[in-house]
Amino acid sequence: MHVPPTNPAAPTAPHRRRRSKALGFAALAVSLLMAFPTARSAFGDETEEVPGGGDLGPNVLVFDPSTPDIQGKVDEIFKKQESAQFGSDRYALMFKPGTYNDINAQIGFYTSIAGLGLNPDDTTFNGDVTVDAGWFNGNATQNFWRSAENLALDPVNGTNRWAVSQAAPFRRMHVKGGLNLAPDGYGWASGGYIADSKIDGQVGPYSQQQWYTRDSSVGGWGNGVWNMTFSGVEGAPAQSFPEPPYTTLDTTPVSREKPFLHLDGDAYKVFVPAKRTNARGTSWANGTPEGESIPLDQFYVVKPGATAQTINAAVDQGLHLLFTPGVYHVDEPIEIDRANTVALGLGLATIIPDNGVTAIKVGDVDGVKLAGLLVDAGPVNSSVLVEVGPEGSSGDHAANPTSLQDVFVRIGGAGPGKATTSIVVNSDDTIIDHTWVWRADHGEGVGWETNRADYGVHVKGDDVLATGLFVEHFNKYDVRWSGENGKTIFFQNEKAYDAPDQAAIQNGDIKGYAGYKVDDSVTTHEGWGMGSYCFFDVDPTIRQQHGFQAPVKPGVKFHDLLVVSLGGKGQYDHVINDTGSPTSGDTTVPSQVVSFP
C-alpha cells in the first residue's frame, strides 16, 4: 500500500509416473495410480508417461465473436473479483481472433485478459479493458495482480483507463487512442509496467507516482510525479530527470518478450519470442515477431490438485508446463533443469510451498522461461522461494538467458507466510523482466515478526539484467546485488512500514538496511531510474541512513536516484551512501541524486 504524493488529485501533477513393482499391496497401489495417471509413485523405476495437451480447465473462459452475452459473463467474473484482494479464485479470459463490439471488460483481482492471435491486431475490441478503483473509494494503490495482453482496443470515448499499481502488467497491447493510468477522479495510484505495446495517443499518468515502459511506442506522455522510466520506447519524452522526472534510454540492452498462448487454426500453441538486443519499439510492428510456436501437446497442462512430483515428472519427460488458473500447493520444489523449458502461468496461477521447501528451482541451464506466476510463501519458513541456478552456478548463458517475467512473490497478506529470501539468482545472464516481490503490509498474517522475510531479491550471478524491479517492505535488504556487471532499469522500493523502533532496523553502525545494496566486492554495476520510499508509521522518528548503498568505484554507476519520506513518517539522511540531501518534514518531496558517483 502506498501513501499518495502531495495534492494527488491534480491532473497535471504530477515426470513421468513411476509404476510400483512392490509386492504385497502392489495391486492396490497400481489401482490407485491408474486412477490418478499423473501421480508419481515412490516404488520402483519403471515409468509411465504424463500426457501432454488437453483442455484448459474451467477457469479459462474462451470467447469468440459469436459467443452469446460476452458482456454478462465478463461482468460476472468482475463482480466476484473486484475486491477479492486475497481470494483464492483465478481466471483467464481468452478471446479468439476477431472483432468484438461494445465490450467493456472490467478486470479485477487475479484476472488476466488476452487475445489469442499472433498479433494484437488479430483480436480487436471496439470497447475497453478497464481497471478503476471504485471498490477502494477511488484509490488505485491496491489494484494488484491482474493483466492485459495481446489485444487491440478502440476505446469508446477515445481513452482507455488502466488504473493499477504493482503486479498488473500491460503487455503486447495496441490502444487506438489514449491511455489513462489514473482512477476516475484522478485519485492515488502507485506504479506499473507497460511492455511491447503501442499506444497511438497520449499516455496520461496523472497521479501515478512511478511507471516503467519498455520496448513500446507512445503518441506522447503527459506528466510525471516522482519517477517515470523508459527504455526502447518510440515517442518517449526526452531525458530530463529530475524536472520533469523522466529517465529515458534509447534502447533496452537485452529483452525477450513473455511467452503467450495463441491459436493456430483450432490448435492451441505457445509462442516463445526470440531474444532481442538493443531493442526499440514493439516486437510485432512489422508483423509476426521472431520466435517459435510450441504445440500444446508438448506441454503438461497443470490443473489444481497436481503435485510437485507429477510436475517434475513431466519436466523430466521433456514437457513444458502450462499452469491453468488456480492455487497449487507443493511439498517439494518444482525443479526445472532442462534447457529451454517454458513454465507459463495463466490467470495469476499461484504456487504455495508447504513445509518450508523452495517453490521453484531452475538449473544452471540455457533459456528457461518462467512467466505469469505468483509464488505465495507458506506458514513454515522457506530459506528461498525461487532459486535460479544452484549456488556456485558458472555457465555462460549470454546467447540464451533464462528469463523471469511477471513472476511475483508475496510474503503474508493472504495468510501466514515466511521466507528468508524470496528470489535468489545464481545463474549468469538472467533477465528479470517485471517482478513485484512483496512482504505484505496489510491483509492477514502481517507483523514485523509474523511475516518475517529478511531479503527480497539476492543476485549472485554475473551479467544479470533487471527491467522493472519492484521490491518492498523486507526486514533487511530489499535487494542485494553480489554479482558482477549487473544492470537495473527502473527500481521501486518501500522500506518496511512496521519496524517497531530504530534498534529493530539497525545494521551495525548504519541506520537501517538499504533498499538496494551493491556488495563492496563488486567492481561494475549500473542502474537507471531508481527510487526508495519510507513510511515508518509505527515509529515515525526512525531515521534511514540511505536508500542505496554501493562501493565508490569507477565501474559502479547510478543515474537518476531518489528517496522519499511519505508524509514525514520517518526520514532518510541521504540518497546513496553519504551522498544526497536528507528528506525533511512531512512535505513528501523527493530528495534526488541525478548521478553517482
C-alpha positions in Angstrom: 0.0 0.0 0.0 1.3 3.5 -0.8 0.8 6.9 0.7 0.0 9.4 -2.0 2.1 12.4 -3.2 1.0 15.9 -2.2 -2.1 17.1 -4.0 -2.8 13.8 -5.8 -6.0 15.0 -7.4 -4.4 17.5 -9.8 -4.5 16.0 -13.3 -1.3 17.8 -14.3 0.6 16.6 -11.2 2.4 15.0 -11.1 7.9 -36.8 -15.0 6.7 -39.3 -15.5 4.9 -41.6 -13.0 6.9 -44.5 -11.5 4.9 -47.7 -11.6 5.0 -49.7 -8.4 6.7 -53.1 -8.5 6.4 -53.6 -4.8 4.9 -56.9 -3.6 2.1 -57.3 -1.1 -0.2 -54.4 -1.8 1.0 -53.9 -5.4 -2.4 -54.5 -6.9 -3.9 -51.8 -4.7 -1.1 -49.4 -5.4 -1.3 -49.9 -9.2 -5.1 -49.5 -9.0 -4.8 -46.2 -7.2 -2.1 -44.9 -9.5 -4.2 -45.8 -12.6 -7.0 -43.7 -11.1 -4.6 -40.7 -10.9 -2.5 -41.2 -14.0 -0.3 -38.1 -13.4 1.0 -39.0 -9.9 4.5 -40.3 -9.3 4.8 -43.5 -7.2 7.6 -43.9 -4.6 8.2 -47.5 -5.7 10.3 -48.9 -8.5 11.9 -47.3 -11.5 9.6 -48.2 -14.4 7.8 -45.1 -15.6 4.5 -44.2 -17.2 4.3 -41.0 -19.3 2.5 -37.9 -18.3 0.2 -36.9 -21.2 0.7 -33.6 -22.9 -2.0 -31.2 -24.1 -5.7 -31.4 -23.1 -8.3 -28.9 -22.2 -7.5 -25.7 -20.3 -9.9 -26.3 -17.4 -13.0 -24.4 -16.1 -11.3 -21.1 -15.2 -10.1 -20.4 -18.7 -13.0 -18.8 -20.4 -12.6 -18.7 -24.2 -14.8 -16.4 -26.3 -15.3 -15.8 -30.0 -17.3 -13.0 -31.6 -20.4 -15.2 -31.8 -20.4 -16.2 -28.1 -23.7 -15.0 -26.5 -23.7 -12.5 -23.7 -20.0 -11.9 -23.6 -20.5 -8.7 -21.5 -22.6 -10.6 -19.0 -20.0 -13.3 -18.5 -17.2 -10.8 -18.1 -19.2 -8.7 -15.7 -19.9 -11.9 -13.6 -16.2 -12.6 -13.2 -15.6 -8.9 -12.3 -18.3 -8.9 -9.7 -16.6 -11.9 -8.0 -13.1 -10.5 -8.3 -13.4 -6.7 -8.0 -12.5 -6.6 -4.3 -11.2 -10.1 -3.8 -7.7 -8.9 -3.0 -6.7 -12.1 -1.1 -9.2 -14.5 -2.6 -8.4 -18.0 -4.0 -10.2 -17.8 -7.4 -8.2 -17.3 -10.5 -9.4 -16.6 -14.1 -8.1 -16.1 -17.6 -10.4 -14.5 -20.2 -9.2 -15.5 -23.6 -10.6 -14.0 -26.9 -10.2 -15.7 -30.3 -9.2 -13.6 -33.2 -12.0 -11.4 -34.5 -13.8 -8.1 -33.7 -15.8 -7.6 -30.6 -18.2 -4.7 -30.4 -19.5 -2.8 -27.4 -17.3 -4.5 -24.8 -16.2 -3.0 -21.5 -14.1 -5.7 -19.8 -13.5 -4.6 -16.3 -10.6 -6.5 -14.8 -10.4 -7.4 -11.1 -8.0 -9.3 -8.9 -6.4 -12.5 -10.2 -7.9 -12.0 -13.7 -6.0 -11.9 -16.9 -7.5 -10.9 -20.3 -5.7 -11.8 -23.5 -6.2 -12.2 -27.2 -5.4 -15.5 -28.9 -3.9 -14.1 -32.1 -0.3 -14.0 -33.1 -0.6 -10.2 -33.4 -2.5 -7.9 -31.0 -4.5 -6.5 -34.0 -5.9 -10.0 -34.7 -8.2 -9.5 -31.7 -9.9 -6.1 -31.6 -12.3 -4.7 -29.1 -14.4 -1.8 -30.2 -14.5 -1.0 -26.5 -12.4 -1.0 -23.4 -10.4 -3.1 -21.0 -10.8 -1.2 -17.7 -9.3 -1.0 -14.3 -10.7 1.6 -11.9 -10.8 1.9 -8.2 -14.5 2.2 -7.2 -14.1 -0.7 -4.8 -11.5 1.2 -2.8 -13.1 4.7 -2.8 -11.1 5.9 -5.8 -7.7 4.8 -4.5 -5.8 2.6 -7.0 -2.8 1.9 -4.8 -4.0 -1.6 -4.1 -5.0 -2.6 -7.7 -2.6 -5.5 -7.8 -2.4 -9.0 -9.5 -4.1 -8.7 -12.9 -3.0 -8.3 -16.5 -4.0 -7.4 -20.1 -2.1 -8.9 -23.1 -2.3 -9.2 -26.9 -5.4 -7.2 -27.7 -6.2 -4.1 -29.8 -8.6 -1.6 -28.2 -10.5 1.1 -29.9 -11.8 2.9 -26.7 -15.4 4.1 -26.7 -14.5 7.6 -25.5 -11.1 7.7 -27.1 -9.1 6.8 -24.0 -8.8 3.5 -22.1 -8.4 3.5 -18.3 -5.8 1.2 -16.7 -5.5 2.5 -13.1 -3.2 0.0 -11.4 -0.3 -0.3 -9.1 2.2 -3.2 -8.8 1.9 -6.7 -10.4 -0.5 -5.5 -13.2 1.3 -5.8 -16.5 0.0 -4.3 -19.7 1.8 -6.3 -22.4 1.6 -6.5 -26.2 -1.4 -4.2 -26.4 -2.4 -1.8 -29.1 -4.5 1.1 -27.9 -6.0 3.0 -30.8 -6.4 6.1 -28.7 -5.1 7.3 -25.4 -4.3 5.5 -22.1 -5.2 6.9 -18.7 -3.2 5.4 -15.8 -5.2 7.1 -13.0 -8.6 6.2 -11.5 -11.7 8.1 -12.1 -11.4 11.4 -10.2 -7.6 11.3 -10.5 -7.2 9.6 -7.2 -4.0 7.9 -6.0 -2.0 5.3 -7.9 1.4 3.8 -7.4 3.3 2.4 -10.3 3.0 0.0 -13.1 4.5 -1.6 -16.2 4.0 -1.5 -20.0 5.9 -3.6 -22.5 5.8 -4.4 -26.2 2.7 -2.1 -26.6 1.6 0.6 -29.0 -0.5 3.5 -27.7 -1.5 5.7 -30.6 -2.5 8.6 -28.5 -1.1 10.1 -25.3 -0.4 8.3 -22.1 -1.7 10.2 -19.1 -0.1 9.1 -15.8 -1.7 11.9 -13.7 -1.2 10.8 -10.1 0.9 7.8 -10.8 4.0 8.0 -8.6 6.2 6.0 -10.8 6.0 3.9 -14.0 8.2 1.8 -16.3 7.7 1.4 -20.0 9.8 -0.9 -22.2 10.2 -1.6 -25.9 7.0 0.2 -26.9 5.6 3.1 -28.9 3.6 6.0 -27.5 2.0 9.0 -29.1 3.0 11.2 -26.1 3.4 11.2 -22.3 1.5 13.6 -20.2 3.4 14.2 -16.9 5.3 12.6 -14.1 5.2 12.7 -10.3 8.4 11.1 -9.0 9.9 8.6 -11.4 8.9 7.8 -15.0 11.4 5.5 -16.7 11.5 4.5 -20.4 13.8 2.1 -22.3 13.4 1.4 -26.0 10.2 3.5 -26.3 9.4 5.3 -29.5 7.8 8.6 -28.7 9.1 8.7 -25.1 9.8 12.1 -23.6 13.4 13.2 -23.6 15.8 12.6 -20.7 15.1 15.3 -18.1 15.4 14.0 -14.6 14.6 15.5 -12.1 12.3 18.1 -13.6 10.3 16.5 -15.0 11.4 13.2 -13.6 12.0 11.3 -16.9 14.7 8.7 -17.2 14.9 7.8 -20.9 17.2 5.1 -22.5 17.1 4.9 -26.3 17.1 1.1 -26.3 16.9 -1.8 -23.9 20.2 -3.7 -23.8 18.6 -7.2 -23.8 15.0 -8.3 -23.8 12.8 -11.2 -24.7 9.0 -10.8 -24.6 6.9 -13.0 -22.4 5.6 -16.3 -24.0 1.9 -16.3 -24.8 -0.9 -18.7 -25.7 -2.4 -18.4 -29.2 -4.5 -20.3 -31.7 -3.2 -21.7 -35.0 -6.5 -22.6 -36.6 -8.2 -24.6 -33.9 -5.0 -25.7 -32.3 -3.5 -24.1 -29.2 0.2 -23.2 -29.2 2.5 -21.2 -27.0 4.6 -18.6 -28.9 8.0 -18.0 -27.4 9.5 -14.7 -28.6 13.2 -14.5 -29.5 15.8 -12.6 -27.6 16.3 -9.0 -28.8 19.4 -6.9 -28.2 19.3 -3.1 -28.1 15.6 -3.3 -28.8 13.4 -0.3 -29.6 9.7 -0.3 -30.3 7.4 -3.3 -30.3 8.4 -6.8 -31.4 5.4 -7.1 -33.7 5.5 -3.7 -35.6 6.4 -5.5 -38.8 4.1 -8.5 -38.4 4.7 -11.7 -36.6 7.7 -11.3 -34.3 10.7 -13.6 -34.3 10.4 -16.7 -32.2 8.8 -20.2 -32.2 5.4 -21.7 -31.6 5.2 -24.8 -29.5 2.2 -27.0 -29.8 0.1 -27.6 -26.7 0.7 -31.3 -26.8 4.3 -30.5 -25.8 3.0 -29.0 -22.5 1.8 -30.6 -19.4 -1.4 -28.7 -18.8 -1.2 -28.3 -15.0 -4.6 -28.2 -13.1 -5.4 -27.7 -9.5 -4.6 -30.8 -7.5 -1.5 -31.6 -9.4 1.5 -32.4 -7.3 5.1 -31.3 -7.5 6.0 -35.0 -8.1 3.9 -35.1 -11.3 5.0 -31.6 -12.4 8.7 -32.7 -12.1 7.9 -36.0 -13.8 6.5 -34.0 -16.8 9.6 -31.9 -17.0 11.9 -35.0 -16.8 9.9 -36.4 -19.6 10.6 -33.4 -21.8 7.3 -31.5 -21.5 6.9 -27.8 -20.9 4.5 -26.5 -18.2 1.3 -24.5 -18.7 -0.3 -23.8 -15.3 -4.1 -23.2 -15.6 -5.6 -20.6 -13.2 -5.6 -22.0 -9.7 -3.7 -22.3 -6.4 -1.1 -25.1 -6.2 0.5 -26.5 -3.0 3.8 -28.2 -3.5 5.6 -30.3 -0.8 8.9 -30.4 -2.8 10.4 -28.0 -5.2 9.3 -27.7 -8.8 12.6 -28.4 -10.5 13.3 -27.2 -14.0 16.7 -28.3 -15.1 16.2 -28.9 -18.8 17.3 -26.1 -21.1 14.6 -24.0 -22.9 11.7 -25.2 -20.7 8.8 -22.9 -20.7 6.7 -22.6 -17.5 3.8 -20.3 -18.2 1.0 -19.5 -15.8 -2.5 -18.3 -16.8 -4.7 -16.2 -14.6 -2.0 -15.5 -11.9 -1.6 -19.2 -11.2 -0.3 -19.4 -7.6 2.3 -21.7 -6.1 2.5 -22.2 -2.3 5.4 -24.2 -0.9 4.5 -26.4 2.1 6.8 -27.4 5.0 9.4 -24.8 4.2 10.5 -26.1 0.8 11.7 -23.9 -2.1 8.8 -23.4 -4.5 10.8 -23.4 -7.8 14.3 -24.3 -8.6 15.8 -23.7 -12.0 19.0 -25.4 -13.1 22.1 -23.7 -14.4 20.9 -24.2 -18.0 20.1 -22.1 -21.0 16.9 -20.5 -21.9 14.3 -21.4 -19.2 11.3 -19.1 -19.3 9.3 -18.6 -16.1 6.3 -16.4 -16.7 2.9 -15.4 -15.2 3.3 -17.0 -11.8 2.6 -15.8 -8.2 4.6 -17.6 -5.5 3.0 -17.2 -2.1 5.1 -18.1 1.0 3.7 -20.8 3.2 3.4 -20.6 7.1 6.7 -22.6 7.6 9.7 -20.5 6.7 11.3 -21.2 3.4 15.0 -20.3 3.1 14.4 -19.4 -0.6 11.2 -19.3 -2.6 12.5 -19.1 -6.1 16.1 -20.1 -7.0 17.6 -19.6 -10.4 20.6 -21.8 -10.7 22.2 -23.6 -7.8 24.8 -22.0 -5.6 28.0 -21.6 -7.5 26.5 -21.6 -10.9 29.0 -20.7 -13.6 27.6 -21.4 -17.0 27.6 -18.8 -19.7 24.1 -18.1 -20.9 24.6 -14.8 -22.8 23.3 -16.3 -26.1 20.2 -17.8 -24.5 19.5 -16.4 -21.0 16.9 -17.6 -18.5 14.1 -15.1 -18.0 11.6 -14.4 -15.3 8.6 -12.3 -16.5 5.7 -11.4 -14.4 6.9 -13.7 -11.7 5.6 -12.2 -8.4 6.3 -13.2 -4.8 4.2 -12.5 -1.8 5.0 -13.0 1.9 1.8 -12.8 4.0 -1.3 -10.9 3.2 -3.3 -13.9 2.0 -2.4 -15.7 5.3 0.7 -16.5 7.3 3.9 -16.7 5.3 7.6 -16.6 6.0 10.7 -16.8 3.8 14.3 -15.7 4.5 15.0 -14.7 0.8 12.3 -14.5 -1.9 14.4 -14.8 -5.1 18.0 -15.9 -5.4 19.6 -15.6 -8.9 22.8 -17.6 -9.2 22.8 -18.1 -12.9 24.7 -15.7 -15.1 22.9 -13.5 -17.7 19.5 -14.0 -16.2 16.8 -11.5 -17.3 14.4 -10.4 -14.5 11.6 -8.6 -16.5 9.0 -7.2 -14.3 8.6 -8.6 -10.8 6.9 -7.4 -7.7 8.4 -9.0 -4.6 6.3 -8.0 -1.6 6.4 -8.6 2.1 2.8 -7.7 2.9 2.0 -4.6 4.9 -1.8 -5.3 5.0 -4.1 -8.3 5.0 -3.8 -11.5 7.1 -0.7 -12.7 8.8 1.1 -9.4 8.9 3.6 -8.1 11.5 7.3 -7.4 12.0 7.9 -11.0 13.1 4.7 -12.6 11.9 5.6 -12.5 8.2 9.3 -12.2 8.7 11.3 -12.0 5.5 14.8 -10.6 5.6 15.7 -10.3 2.0 13.7 -9.7 -1.2 16.0 -10.4 -4.2 19.6 -11.5 -4.0 21.5 -11.5 -7.3 24.7 -13.6 -7.2 25.2 -14.3 -10.9 27.1 -12.1 -13.2 25.7 -10.1 -16.1 22.1 -10.2 -14.7 19.7 -7.5 -16.1 16.6 -6.4 -14.2 14.0 -4.4 -16.2 11.1 -3.3 -13.9 12.2 -4.3 -10.4 9.6 -3.7 -7.7 10.7 -4.9 -4.2 9.1 -3.8 -1.0 9.0 -4.0 2.8 11.6 -6.6 3.7 13.0 -6.7 7.2 16.6 -6.2 6.0 17.9 -5.6 2.4 15.1 -5.5 -0.2 17.7 -6.1 -3.0 21.3 -7.2 -2.5 23.5 -7.5 -5.6 26.7 -9.6 -5.3 27.3 -10.5 -9.0 29.4 -8.5 -11.4 28.2 -6.3 -14.3 24.6 -6.2 -13.1 22.2 -3.7 -14.5 18.8 -2.4 -13.3 16.5 -0.3 -15.4 13.8 1.1 -13.0 13.6 0.2 -9.3 10.7 0.9 -7.0 11.0 0.2 -3.3 9.4 1.0 0.0 11.1 0.1 3.3 9.1 -2.0 5.8 6.4 0.2 7.4 6.1 -1.8 10.5 9.6 -1.5 12.0 8.9 -1.2 15.8 11.8 1.2 16.5 15.3 2.3 15.4 17.0 -0.6 17.1 15.0 -3.1 15.0 16.5 -2.0 11.8 20.0 -1.1 12.9 22.6 -2.5 10.6 25.9 -2.4 12.6 26.8 1.3 12.7 24.4 2.1 9.8 20.9 3.3 10.4 18.7 0.8 8.5 19.3 -1.6 5.7 19.5 0.0 2.2 16.6 -0.7 -0.2 19.2 -1.6 -2.8 22.7 -2.7 -1.8 25.7 -3.5 -4.1 28.3 -5.5 -2.4 31.7 -3.9 -1.7 33.4 -6.6 -3.8 31.6 -5.6 -7.0 33.6 -3.6 -9.5 31.0 -3.0 -12.2 27.3 -2.2 -11.8 24.8 0.3 -13.3 21.3 1.4 -12.6 18.8 3.9 -14.0 15.6 5.4 -12.6 15.5 4.1 -9.1 13.5 5.2 -6.1 13.2 4.2 -2.4 10.5 5.4 -0.1 9.9 5.2 3.7 6.7 5.3 5.7 7.6 4.3 9.3 4.1 4.7 10.7 4.7 2.6 13.9 7.7 4.8 14.9 7.8 8.0 12.8 11.1 9.0 14.5 13.1 6.3 12.7 16.0 7.5 10.5 17.1 5.6 7.4 20.7 6.4 6.6 20.2 5.9 2.9 18.0 4.3 0.3 21.0 2.9 -1.7 24.4 1.6 -0.7 27.3 0.8 -3.2 31.0 0.8 -3.4 32.6 4.0 -4.8 34.4 2.6 -7.8 34.7 3.9 -11.4 32.6 0.9 -12.7 29.7 1.4 -10.3 27.3 4.0 -11.7 23.8 5.1 -10.9 21.6 7.5 -12.8 18.5 9.3 -11.5 18.2 8.2 -7.9 15.6 9.5 -5.4 14.4 8.8 -1.9 11.0 10.0 -0.5 9.6 10.3 3.0 5.9 9.6 2.7 4.0 12.1 4.9 7.0 12.6 7.1 6.8 9.2 8.7 10.5 8.6 9.2 13.3 10.3 7.2 16.3 9.5 5.0 19.6 11.1 5.9 21.0 10.6 2.4 20.1 9.1 -1.0 23.1 6.8 -1.6 25.9 6.1 0.9 26.5 9.6 2.5 25.6 11.4 -0.7 22.4 13.4 -1.3 20.4 15.7 0.8 18.1 14.4 3.5 14.4 14.3 3.3 12.7 16.7 5.6 9.4 17.0 7.4 6.0 16.0 6.0 6.3 17.6 2.6 6.6 14.3 0.7 9.1 16.0 -1.7 11.8 13.6 -3.1 15.5 14.1 -2.4 17.2 13.4 -5.7 20.7 12.4 -7.0 21.0 12.8 -10.7 24.0 10.6 -10.9 26.5 8.7 -8.7 29.4 8.9 -8.2 
